[in-house]
Amino acid sequence: MTNTSSNPYESDALVAQYLAFHFGETFFDVPNYPEACARICYEVSGNTPRTRALDLGCSVGRTSFELARWFQHVDGIDFSARFISAAAELQERGKIRYHVPTEGELGDYFIADTTEIGLDDIDTNRIRFTQGDACNLKPIYNDYDLVFAGNLIDRLNNPAQFLGMIHERIRPGGILVITSPYTWLEEYTPRENWLGGIRENGEAVDTHTGLQRTLSKHFEEVRPPFDIPFVIRETARKYQHTVAQCTIWQRKA
């Protein structure tokens, strides 16, 4: 492992926080979220080929690693080059050391170790991590049996644009899995581009309704939405406890 003076993951607080979220311990009896999402992707893809999967907004990569258990090829894409760098390092070396604050200037060091969490039996050559923009994907990202957009849509500048074109990347009959806590914030998404959490002519429109409107032309919703909780540790005594909604869509033939 690189020493502390040259290891960027020990000084990058956000990357370290997400390494802990993906590869660290769980809290308050809430299961590991990226792993749980991958398991859902596996379960809902049982009637389709498992040749190619796309993990959009892959962060530091845990879901991509898990998907490689079942899919022959997995593309993990994130807008953050820092996240992709950490995922690629884990793919190459299997370990990353990172620092998590406990209080004030104090903190603890941890190691994200793919072997310790049972990922050592996965052929990591099946995964390709790339920095990229979900709203402007290169043509090579196509023909997927499954696309997972994890906690992504409420962080896009134009989520409707993304949802309006994602069918082009999925084979007929392929699956789109979307998770999001629907935390609409103007720092990420202009208010006029929010899919839900808005009023139209005085009527409340929630994000699930917005998704149905946007996706119904090319997708069929194949099961009712359901919740997946997750916990992100900030310090020893401060945690984000959030509930994402998961929706499952199948591209029409």
Backbone bond lengths (Angstrom), bond angles and torsions (degrees), N, CA, C in turn:
res aa  C-N    CA-C-N  psi(-1)  N-CA   C-N-CA  omega(-1)  CA-C   N-CA-C  phi
1 M - - - 1.465 - - 1.515 108.47 -
2 T 1.330 116.33 144.44 1.448 119.88 178.71 1.518 110.45 -66.62
3 N 1.322 116.70 155.70 1.459 118.80 -177.76 1.521 110.15 -78.99
4 T 1.328 114.85 170.18 1.473 119.34 -171.16 1.515 112.28 -64.51
5 S 1.313 118.57 -26.99 1.458 119.40 -176.26 1.524 111.70 -73.92
6 S 1.328 118.03 -19.75 1.461 119.34 -177.05 1.524 112.88 -120.85
7 N 1.315 116.92 7.14 1.461 120.09 -179.85 1.528 109.50 -95.48
8 P 1.330 117.66 105.74 1.474 119.13 -174.57 1.519 113.25 -68.01
9 Y 1.323 118.51 -20.61 1.463 120.56 -174.41 1.528 111.91 -76.16
10 E 1.322 117.18 -11.05 1.454 119.96 175.97 1.519 111.88 -88.86
11 S 1.326 117.58 -16.95 1.462 120.39 -179.35 1.525 112.07 -108.50
12 D 1.319 117.50 -12.90 1.457 121.51 -179.52 1.526 108.37 -93.64
13 A 1.325 116.55 101.48 1.463 121.17 -171.19 1.522 112.35 -62.91
14 L 1.342 117.46 -40.30 1.456 119.82 -177.02 1.531 111.26 -69.65
15 V 1.330 116.96 -43.12 1.468 119.98 177.41 1.522 109.87 -61.65
16 A 1.334 117.07 -43.13 1.463 120.38 179.14 1.522 110.90 -62.10
17 Q 1.332 116.69 -40.88 1.462 120.11 179.40 1.530 110.93 -60.72
18 Y 1.317 116.22 -39.84 1.468 119.01 -178.89 1.519 112.51 -79.81
19 L 1.318 117.75 -28.48 1.470 118.78 170.92 1.523 110.08 -61.98
20 A 1.330 116.38 -40.39 1.464 120.23 177.33 1.529 110.67 -66.74
21 F 1.322 116.89 -39.96 1.469 122.41 179.32 1.529 110.84 -62.57
22 H 1.319 116.43 -41.98 1.470 120.99 -176.45 1.529 112.84 -82.86
23 F 1.324 116.99 -38.93 1.467 119.83 -167.96 1.528 113.87 -121.81
24 G 1.325 117.34 -4.88 1.458 120.52 -177.15 1.513 112.91 -92.09
25 E 1.319 114.80 -167.54 1.465 119.81 -177.28 1.521 110.99 -72.83
26 T 1.332 115.55 161.41 1.459 120.78 176.92 1.524 109.95 -98.90
27 F 1.336 115.68 161.82 1.458 120.55 -175.29 1.531 110.20 -134.22
28 F 1.340 115.02 148.40 1.473 123.42 173.30 1.529 112.08 57.35
29 D 1.341 115.43 33.19 1.463 121.32 177.29 1.533 113.28 61.90
30 V 1.323 116.80 22.73 1.466 120.67 176.13 1.529 108.04 -96.42
31 P 1.336 118.25 121.68 1.470 120.60 -176.28 1.527 112.17 -63.25
32 N 1.327 115.32 161.06 1.457 121.59 176.85 1.532 109.21 -59.10
33 Y 1.309 115.80 121.42 1.464 121.19 -171.82 1.535 113.34 -69.31
34 P 1.340 119.54 -50.40 1.470 118.11 179.98 1.532 112.59 -60.41
35 E 1.319 116.76 -36.31 1.460 120.20 177.49 1.530 110.49 -67.77
36 A 1.330 117.20 -43.22 1.467 121.19 179.02 1.523 110.66 -61.28
37 C 1.313 117.40 -40.56 1.460 120.75 179.28 1.526 111.23 -64.76
38 A 1.326 117.02 -40.70 1.463 120.06 177.48 1.514 110.88 -62.86
39 R 1.322 116.89 -40.03 1.464 120.91 178.90 1.531 110.53 -62.84
40 I 1.322 117.03 -39.83 1.463 120.33 176.65 1.526 110.44 -63.48
41 C 1.324 116.63 -42.92 1.470 120.12 177.40 1.529 111.13 -58.44
42 Y 1.311 115.73 -40.98 1.461 120.17 177.76 1.528 110.91 -63.05
43 E 1.307 116.05 -46.18 1.464 120.30 -175.92 1.528 111.91 -65.19
44 V 1.322 117.57 -38.71 1.472 118.92 -175.45 1.527 112.54 -85.01
45 S 1.329 117.67 -6.92 1.466 120.85 -179.49 1.531 112.12 -101.18
46 G 1.335 116.83 15.39 1.456 120.40 -174.44 1.516 114.90 -63.30
47 N 1.334 117.25 -26.11 1.462 120.30 -177.77 1.519 113.06 -100.74
48 T 1.315 116.92 10.01 1.463 121.20 179.32 1.524 108.97 -123.20
49 P 1.325 117.82 160.72 1.470 118.95 173.18 1.523 110.15 -60.99
50 R 1.304 115.71 153.23 1.476 119.51 175.20 1.529 107.90 -116.91
51 T 1.331 113.87 63.88 1.463 120.30 -178.27 1.519 111.39 -92.94
52 R 1.344 115.99 -52.68 1.462 120.21 -174.69 1.521 110.12 -132.88
53 A 1.340 115.83 133.25 1.463 122.34 177.12 1.519 109.36 -128.53
54 L 1.329 115.55 148.54 1.462 122.60 177.20 1.514 108.71 -123.97
55 D 1.329 116.16 124.12 1.468 123.55 177.34 1.525 107.07 -107.28
56 L 1.347 116.07 100.74 1.463 121.50 -175.90 1.521 109.88 -94.49
57 G 1.323 115.37 130.29 1.459 119.50 -171.97 1.512 109.47 74.48
58 C 1.331 115.45 44.91 1.474 121.70 -169.90 1.515 113.28 -72.55
59 S 1.344 117.86 -11.52 1.464 121.34 -178.88 1.536 110.16 55.93
60 V 1.331 118.11 -127.61 1.467 120.33 -177.14 1.531 112.09 -93.26
61 G 1.335 117.77 9.12 1.456 118.76 158.86 1.502 121.23 104.04
62 R 1.336 120.07 1.06 1.466 118.73 -173.12 1.533 112.70 -60.39
63 T 1.327 117.13 -43.94 1.464 118.79 -179.15 1.526 111.11 -63.72
64 S 1.325 117.14 -37.98 1.469 119.89 177.63 1.525 111.13 -61.41
65 F 1.326 116.09 -43.95 1.465 119.40 177.09 1.526 111.03 -58.93
66 E 1.320 115.77 -46.02 1.465 119.84 -177.96 1.534 111.21 -64.96
67 L 1.331 117.11 -40.21 1.463 120.17 179.68 1.525 112.00 -63.26
68 A 1.333 116.45 -28.32 1.462 120.15 179.76 1.528 112.50 -68.41
69 R 1.327 117.52 -9.49 1.466 119.81 171.80 1.529 110.85 -64.11
70 W 1.338 115.48 -33.16 1.465 119.91 -169.00 1.519 113.85 -118.62
71 F 1.324 117.92 -26.11 1.461 120.93 -177.01 1.524 110.17 -101.85
72 Q 1.322 115.23 143.32 1.467 119.93 -177.00 1.523 112.25 -70.10
73 H 1.347 116.20 -29.88 1.463 119.96 177.20 1.525 108.50 -143.18
74 V 1.332 115.98 136.98 1.461 121.98 178.85 1.522 108.63 -129.83
75 D 1.318 116.60 126.79 1.458 121.98 170.69 1.519 108.49 -101.03
76 G 1.326 116.19 125.40 1.455 122.05 173.89 1.519 108.98 -110.18
77 I 1.326 116.61 119.56 1.460 121.88 -176.36 1.518 109.62 -124.90
78 D 1.321 115.67 134.16 1.462 120.29 174.58 1.522 108.78 -141.63
79 F 1.326 115.57 149.49 1.468 120.47 179.52 1.520 111.33 -69.66
80 S 1.341 116.46 -26.73 1.460 121.01 -176.66 1.533 111.10 -86.65
81 A 1.316 116.10 116.54 1.462 120.16 176.57 1.531 110.78 -64.50
82 R 1.335 117.02 -28.61 1.472 120.04 179.60 1.526 110.30 -67.67
83 F 1.310 117.06 -42.47 1.464 120.05 177.20 1.530 110.52 -63.55
84 I 1.326 116.59 -45.18 1.467 120.46 -178.29 1.524 110.77 -63.71
85 S 1.321 116.90 -37.77 1.462 120.63 178.11 1.524 110.98 -61.32
86 A 1.335 116.51 -42.17 1.464 120.18 178.52 1.522 111.28 -66.67
87 A 1.335 117.39 -42.24 1.469 120.73 178.54 1.523 111.03 -62.09
88 A 1.340 116.12 -42.44 1.464 120.10 -179.19 1.526 111.03 -66.71
89 E 1.326 116.42 -36.18 1.467 119.26 177.55 1.527 111.10 -65.84
90 L 1.321 116.71 -40.68 1.460 119.82 176.06 1.521 110.92 -63.45
91 Q 1.317 116.06 -39.99 1.459 120.09 178.42 1.524 111.07 -61.88
92 E 1.326 116.18 -40.11 1.462 120.68 -175.76 1.533 112.33 -79.86
93 R 1.333 117.02 -42.70 1.463 120.25 -171.64 1.517 114.28 -109.10
94 G 1.333 116.98 -19.43 1.459 120.17 178.80 1.516 114.55 82.42
95 K 1.335 117.94 -5.51 1.469 121.18 -178.13 1.526 110.73 -146.05
96 I 1.330 114.73 148.07 1.470 121.76 169.89 1.523 107.44 -146.04
97 R 1.313 116.03 134.43 1.454 120.74 173.44 1.517 109.02 -93.70
98 Y 1.332 116.35 139.10 1.464 119.96 -179.17 1.520 109.66 -146.53
99 H 1.318 114.70 165.02 1.461 121.82 -173.17 1.520 109.72 -118.47
100 V 1.330 116.63 130.58 1.464 121.95 178.86 1.525 108.76 -119.51
101 P 1.344 118.02 127.33 1.468 119.53 -179.25 1.526 112.13 -68.84
102 T 1.332 115.76 144.48 1.460 120.44 173.48 1.524 110.38 -103.74
103 E 1.345 116.53 -52.28 1.468 120.80 171.53 1.520 108.29 -159.85
104 G 1.335 114.57 137.33 1.461 119.32 179.21 1.515 112.14 56.72
105 E 1.337 115.85 -124.75 1.463 121.20 -179.54 1.522 112.74 -87.18
106 L 1.325 116.94 -3.49 1.460 120.76 -176.42 1.523 110.75 -87.72
107 G 1.320 114.94 155.42 1.459 119.16 178.60 1.510 111.63 -170.99
108 D 1.314 115.41 175.78 1.460 122.32 -179.70 1.522 109.64 -122.12
109 Y 1.331 114.71 150.23 1.459 120.52 175.06 1.521 109.80 -99.28
110 F 1.322 115.07 140.05 1.458 121.82 177.53 1.517 109.15 -132.58
111 I 1.305 115.24 165.36 1.461 121.15 174.38 1.523 108.82 -123.83
112 A 1.324 115.87 121.43 1.465 120.31 169.48 1.521 106.44 -79.49
113 D 1.314 116.15 116.86 1.472 121.93 -173.56 1.525 107.79 -127.55
114 T 1.327 116.73 114.11 1.464 119.86 -176.85 1.525 111.67 -65.07
115 T 1.315 117.22 -29.12 1.470 119.77 179.23 1.518 111.25 -68.34
116 E 1.331 116.33 -40.99 1.464 120.57 -176.89 1.525 112.92 -64.12
117 I 1.329 117.28 -26.07 1.467 119.29 -178.22 1.528 111.46 -105.79
118 G 1.327 116.78 19.73 1.451 120.61 170.91 1.511 115.70 80.37
119 L 1.334 116.87 21.45 1.458 119.64 178.67 1.521 112.99 -97.26
120 D 1.331 117.21 4.66 1.458 120.32 -174.69 1.525 112.54 -72.49
121 D 1.337 117.92 -16.08 1.457 120.10 179.87 1.522 112.17 -92.51
122 I 1.331 117.43 7.41 1.459 121.62 -178.93 1.523 109.71 -95.11
123 D 1.327 116.40 137.62 1.459 121.20 174.43 1.525 108.01 -79.38
124 T 1.324 116.19 97.18 1.466 119.81 -175.02 1.532 111.89 -69.97
125 N 1.326 117.77 -11.34 1.461 119.67 174.98 1.533 111.64 -67.47
126 R 1.332 116.35 -12.12 1.464 119.95 176.96 1.525 111.79 -74.65
127 I 1.346 117.30 -12.99 1.472 121.39 -172.57 1.523 109.87 -104.09
128 R 1.322 115.25 140.08 1.465 121.02 172.61 1.526 107.91 -126.99
129 F 1.332 116.57 113.07 1.461 121.73 178.03 1.527 109.64 -94.39
130 T 1.338 116.24 131.61 1.458 121.65 -177.02 1.512 110.26 -143.73
131 Q 1.339 116.03 139.42 1.451 119.80 171.30 1.525 108.04 -76.72
132 G 1.342 116.26 134.06 1.456 118.28 -178.74 1.516 111.96 -169.40
133 D 1.329 114.68 171.64 1.460 123.00 -177.03 1.525 108.31 -109.31
134 A 1.324 116.97 120.23 1.462 121.22 -178.10 1.526 112.06 -59.22
135 C 1.322 117.30 -27.81 1.471 120.92 -179.39 1.528 112.64 -87.98
136 N 1.312 117.04 -2.54 1.466 120.31 -178.48 1.527 109.17 -145.51
137 L 1.320 116.00 59.67 1.464 120.98 -176.81 1.528 111.01 -74.04
138 K 1.307 115.72 144.26 1.461 120.29 176.97 1.533 109.89 -70.46
139 P 1.332 116.98 155.93 1.470 120.31 -177.13 1.523 114.53 -59.65
140 I 1.332 118.29 -24.13 1.474 119.29 -176.95 1.526 112.07 -68.10
141 Y 1.332 117.62 -16.33 1.462 120.30 -178.16 1.531 109.11 -90.46
142 N 1.324 114.86 86.47 1.460 119.61 -176.46 1.528 110.21 -152.03
143 D 1.320 115.66 179.32 1.475 123.14 176.97 1.523 112.56 58.50
144 Y 1.323 117.07 43.37 1.462 119.83 179.79 1.531 111.35 -90.86
145 D 1.315 114.56 141.77 1.462 120.73 171.74 1.524 110.64 -80.91
146 L 1.339 116.03 -26.97 1.459 121.08 179.98 1.522 109.52 -146.95
147 V 1.326 115.42 135.46 1.462 121.74 170.99 1.526 107.69 -121.91
148 F 1.326 115.65 127.99 1.460 121.72 176.06 1.518 108.76 -111.84
149 A 1.340 116.12 120.84 1.463 121.80 176.24 1.525 107.11 -112.16
150 G 1.311 116.48 92.57 1.456 122.62 -173.07 1.518 112.28 -92.46
151 N 1.334 116.73 117.60 1.470 122.53 178.00 1.528 111.05 48.38
152 L 1.327 114.25 45.37 1.461 121.03 -172.17 1.520 113.27 -109.87
153 I 1.325 118.08 -45.08 1.470 119.27 -164.75 1.521 112.93 -64.29
154 D 1.345 117.95 -30.43 1.465 119.06 -179.98 1.525 112.17 -86.85
155 R 1.331 115.72 12.03 1.465 120.36 173.62 1.523 111.27 -119.34
156 L 1.333 116.85 7.90 1.458 121.09 179.80 1.530 110.22 -96.56
157 N 1.328 115.62 147.64 1.457 120.46 175.84 1.521 110.92 -65.49
158 N 1.332 116.28 -37.54 1.465 120.74 -177.68 1.522 109.67 -138.87
159 P 1.337 117.94 80.26 1.462 120.23 -176.58 1.526 113.37 -62.72
160 A 1.325 118.20 -33.15 1.464 119.77 179.56 1.528 111.15 -64.93
161 Q 1.325 116.47 -36.89 1.468 120.07 176.28 1.526 110.26 -61.32
162 F 1.327 116.07 -45.27 1.462 120.59 178.50 1.527 111.13 -60.86
163 L 1.323 116.74 -48.63 1.462 120.72 -177.50 1.521 111.81 -67.96
164 G 1.331 116.82 -26.95 1.450 120.50 -179.73 1.507 114.33 -74.98
165 M 1.345 116.11 -16.45 1.464 118.13 -178.42 1.519 113.91 -116.39
166 I 1.340 118.30 -9.47 1.463 119.29 -171.42 1.532 111.86 -65.85
167 H 1.340 117.82 -24.43 1.469 119.20 177.74 1.522 111.86 -60.66
168 E 1.338 116.73 -26.62 1.457 120.66 -179.95 1.527 112.26 -65.76
169 R 1.334 116.24 -18.51 1.468 120.97 -177.51 1.526 112.55 -97.57
170 I 1.333 116.82 -5.58 1.464 121.37 -172.30 1.521 109.51 -114.90
171 R 1.309 116.34 136.12 1.454 120.34 177.23 1.527 110.08 -66.64
172 P 1.334 118.43 149.65 1.469 120.32 173.61 1.530 110.39 -53.20
173 G 1.319 116.05 130.93 1.459 120.49 -175.81 1.514 113.99 88.50
174 G 1.349 116.72 -8.62 1.458 120.84 179.62 1.524 111.92 -72.85
175 I 1.317 115.06 167.36 1.463 122.27 -171.05 1.529 110.95 -111.93
176 L 1.332 115.09 138.43 1.463 122.92 171.25 1.517 108.01 -116.90
177 V 1.337 115.92 122.94 1.460 121.82 177.90 1.524 107.87 -113.23
178 I 1.320 116.27 124.35 1.465 121.72 -179.46 1.522 108.83 -120.51
179 T 1.328 116.62 128.32 1.464 120.58 169.92 1.520 108.43 -122.24
180 S 1.325 115.58 143.92 1.461 119.69 178.37 1.517 109.64 -169.34
181 P 1.340 117.15 142.79 1.466 120.20 171.00 1.526 112.26 -84.52
182 Y 1.345 116.97 1.32 1.464 122.02 177.53 1.529 111.35 56.74
183 T 1.318 115.65 44.96 1.468 121.32 178.94 1.525 108.30 -90.05
184 W 1.307 116.12 82.05 1.460 119.76 -176.78 1.520 110.70 -76.36
185 L 1.338 115.19 121.58 1.458 122.26 -179.16 1.521 109.03 -133.29
186 E 1.321 115.50 136.32 1.467 118.92 -176.89 1.527 112.55 -68.21
187 E 1.332 117.23 -17.47 1.467 117.88 177.23 1.529 111.69 -69.16
188 Y 1.325 116.94 -20.41 1.459 120.97 177.06 1.534 112.40 -106.81
189 T 1.323 115.90 -43.48 1.459 121.37 -171.85 1.522 109.67 -130.06
190 P 1.329 119.01 119.50 1.466 119.56 175.84 1.531 110.35 -54.97
191 R 1.310 116.42 142.42 1.468 120.70 -173.97 1.535 111.85 -54.45
192 E 1.328 116.77 -35.30 1.469 118.74 -178.84 1.533 112.33 -68.98
193 N 1.334 116.71 -12.06 1.465 120.29 179.62 1.531 113.15 -102.95
194 W 1.329 117.48 1.52 1.462 118.90 178.14 1.526 109.93 -63.87
195 L 1.317 116.36 136.47 1.462 120.56 178.64 1.519 112.29 -77.54
196 G 1.326 116.63 -26.25 1.457 121.54 -178.16 1.507 110.05 -158.14
197 G 1.335 115.39 -168.52 1.452 119.39 -174.92 1.516 111.41 69.91
198 I 1.346 115.91 29.50 1.463 121.50 -174.01 1.536 109.10 -134.59
199 R 1.311 114.79 170.21 1.465 120.30 172.83 1.520 109.21 -115.69
200 E 1.311 115.18 135.38 1.454 121.84 174.59 1.524 107.78 -119.22
201 N 1.311 116.64 117.69 1.463 121.29 -177.67 1.525 111.74 52.22
202 G 1.336 115.03 38.65 1.452 121.06 177.79 1.518 114.85 84.46
203 E 1.352 117.41 -7.24 1.466 121.37 -178.56 1.523 110.16 -97.41
204 A 1.337 116.32 135.88 1.459 121.08 178.35 1.522 110.19 -71.64
205 V 1.330 116.20 135.21 1.463 122.57 176.31 1.524 107.63 -123.29
206 D 1.334 116.58 116.26 1.465 118.70 177.89 1.523 110.14 -90.00
207 T 1.332 116.19 169.61 1.460 120.18 -172.38 1.525 111.88 -69.71
208 H 1.322 117.68 -33.87 1.467 118.84 177.36 1.527 110.39 -59.19
209 T 1.323 117.03 -40.75 1.463 120.70 176.09 1.526 110.93 -63.12
210 G 1.350 115.68 -41.72 1.459 120.04 177.07 1.519 112.48 -61.44
211 L 1.330 116.19 -39.33 1.466 120.17 176.77 1.527 111.10 -63.60
212 Q 1.319 116.28 -44.62 1.459 119.57 179.69 1.528 111.29 -60.57
213 R 1.301 116.51 -42.31 1.466 120.33 177.98 1.527 111.42 -60.74
214 T 1.333 115.25 -44.95 1.452 120.44 -171.57 1.526 112.46 -76.45
215 L 1.325 116.46 -32.77 1.468 120.20 -172.84 1.526 114.21 -99.20
216 S 1.324 118.45 -13.64 1.469 120.16 -168.49 1.528 113.82 -63.82
217 K 1.315 117.98 -24.09 1.466 119.71 -178.89 1.523 111.21 -65.64
218 H 1.319 116.76 -37.84 1.459 120.17 -173.41 1.527 113.85 -114.83
219 F 1.342 117.23 -9.14 1.467 120.06 -174.84 1.518 110.80 -131.93
220 E 1.314 114.34 154.02 1.457 121.99 169.94 1.519 108.08 -114.25
221 E 1.323 117.20 130.71 1.467 120.74 176.62 1.521 108.21 -76.07
222 V 1.327 116.64 121.80 1.466 119.64 -167.18 1.524 114.08 -100.71
223 R 1.333 117.73 -6.08 1.468 119.78 173.04 1.524 109.06 -159.43
224 P 1.314 117.61 159.19 1.456 119.18 179.90 1.530 111.04 -63.73
225 P 1.322 117.62 150.70 1.462 119.86 177.51 1.522 110.91 -65.08
226 F 1.332 115.85 152.60 1.454 120.90 177.84 1.517 109.15 -145.39
227 D 1.329 115.54 164.40 1.461 121.14 -173.30 1.522 112.23 -98.42
228 I 1.343 115.22 146.38 1.466 122.75 172.68 1.526 107.46 -131.67
229 P 1.333 118.38 116.19 1.457 119.77 179.45 1.531 111.65 -81.83
230 F 1.311 115.97 157.25 1.467 119.11 170.87 1.523 109.74 -150.07
231 V 1.328 114.21 154.78 1.464 121.83 -179.52 1.523 109.02 -127.13
232 I 1.323 116.36 128.88 1.466 122.42 174.06 1.522 108.49 -116.69
233 R 1.304 115.69 123.67 1.469 119.92 179.31 1.525 109.98 -80.83
234 E 1.325 115.50 132.78 1.460 121.06 173.87 1.527 110.85 -102.14
235 T 1.327 116.86 -48.23 1.466 122.48 174.09 1.524 107.03 -139.36
236 A 1.327 115.85 -173.33 1.462 119.32 -179.73 1.525 112.18 -62.57
237 R 1.334 116.64 -25.12 1.465 119.91 -175.53 1.520 113.81 -127.13
238 K 1.312 116.60 14.32 1.461 119.72 177.16 1.519 109.77 -134.01
239 Y 1.327 114.95 126.61 1.456 121.54 -176.73 1.525 109.62 -135.54
240 Q 1.313 115.97 148.17 1.460 121.40 167.93 1.530 107.73 -93.97
241 H 1.313 117.22 119.59 1.471 121.29 176.29 1.528 106.27 -113.35
242 T 1.316 116.24 109.86 1.452 122.95 -170.51 1.522 109.52 -124.60
243 V 1.315 116.45 154.42 1.465 121.38 176.24 1.527 108.70 -122.91
244 A 1.319 115.96 115.75 1.460 121.42 175.40 1.522 109.59 -91.86
245 Q 1.312 115.56 150.18 1.462 119.70 170.61 1.526 108.66 -98.99
246 C 1.341 115.31 139.29 1.460 121.32 179.51 1.522 109.04 -111.28
247 T 1.324 116.15 129.16 1.464 121.08 174.61 1.527 108.82 -123.96
248 I 1.336 114.82 144.90 1.475 121.68 -174.62 1.530 108.36 -120.45
249 W 1.332 116.19 128.88 1.457 122.27 -175.60 1.523 109.79 -131.02
250 Q 1.320 116.38 143.92 1.469 121.87 176.62 1.522 108.61 -119.00
251 R 1.333 114.67 130.88 1.465 118.15 179.75 1.525 109.67 -69.08
252 K 1.323 114.01 133.90 1.459 119.60 179.19 1.527 110.22 -68.34
253 A 1.303 116.19 147.31 1.465 120.58 -179.20 1.540 110.13 -69.25
